[in-house]
Amino acid sequence: MRTLYAELNKRFPLGELTVQREDLGFITVEREHLRALLLHLRDLEGFTHLVLLTAVDWMEEGVFQLTYLLSDRKKRCDLGLRVMIARDGASMETIHDVWPTAATYQRELCEMFGIDFPGSPGVHDPFILEGWTDIPPYRREFDTKKYADETFTHRAGRETNDPAEYMKKQLYPDGA
Amino acid sequence: MKDELKKRIITGPDGFEFEVDPLNDYYCDAPPKVHPPAYVKIVEDLFNWARSESIWILGFGTGCGAIEMRPLMTPRFDAYRYGVQWRPTPRQSNLFIISGYLSVKTLKRVIRSYEQMQSPKYVIGLGSCTINGGMYWDSYNTIKKLDEYLPVDLYIAGCMPRPEALLKGFEDLKKIIRAGEGEGANIYAKNFDWYKANQKKVIQDWDMPDYNW
């Protein structure tokens, strides 16, 4: 992992490396180098599989963190690339031409986080939320419980009793 | 509304132009009617006995509870020995098992499937998710109270209920039907506006007729 990082660092300006395990590492990169780095990793380093593309909402810092997790099937080694993008008007370059499967992840991110990927096929089609009008639900300012309480009817629960109190009341009704 | 549901002019393969209005052409949207019982009680009892002995389930798994129906329909628990069997289409079945959590997107398909089933029809809510939301009680996308949207005859509690619980549920449903209380379809027809209002409250993009059978 560290040799790969040293190799890559000669060609691309990289952020810090986090080695989670011997076979799993994360590198922070700038968004303008991401595409070249992905192509390099796919074509020359053997990271042929895009495992997932996901996002983390860092609301306090005002950024989304996109994680592109790649896998080298032969060396059994995973590498995650982290890209920070601005949270306001979040938009990112599409990579569906590098891995066609990315289009589905991007469609999901567009729906759940409101991150736009211009040019990605069908990115604005509803994925699992049909006719969603509120802010995207995975953004952290979205109050899930409040939304659920307002939208769906709640069934009142059963009556419960504290056993000690209940038995006391049953056995000694006059509070002796 | 989706493009394919809009009224439009289509040119056929022979060059002939014709108008297509999918919502009116493909569906009958007349509201459901209440079916009165047979004129003699003994005849109705016979009907109910026959109905209770031929419970045919729509093979539509809405949530994780569907996994419990596989051992139930295969030799280990073998529900077929009770006259219970699974059918592939709504037209052939009369029992709808809502198996677990129901997302809003699935609810739309469930309503369509339920309305396409022939009366008399029954609904079983399986698992705590259908009763009060279960572990999805604060989810943005799952309904919490199934009987607001469909007339439920029977709930089977548990997360998940074992196949034995389902077998017991079938026995209880048979008793309900034989007692002439399996009137879900009529309740649905009678309170049609209330059910529709509840359904439309959660389904934001309602792009089908109000009643599509």
Interface residues (C-beta under 8 A of the other chain):
Chain A: I128 L129 E130 G131 W132 T133 P137 F142 T144 K145 Y147 A148 D149 T151 F152 T153 H154 R155 G157
Chain B: S103 V104 K105 K108 I131 N132 G133 W137 D138 S139 Y140 N141 T142 I143 K144 K145 E148 N198 K201 V202 I203 Q204 D205
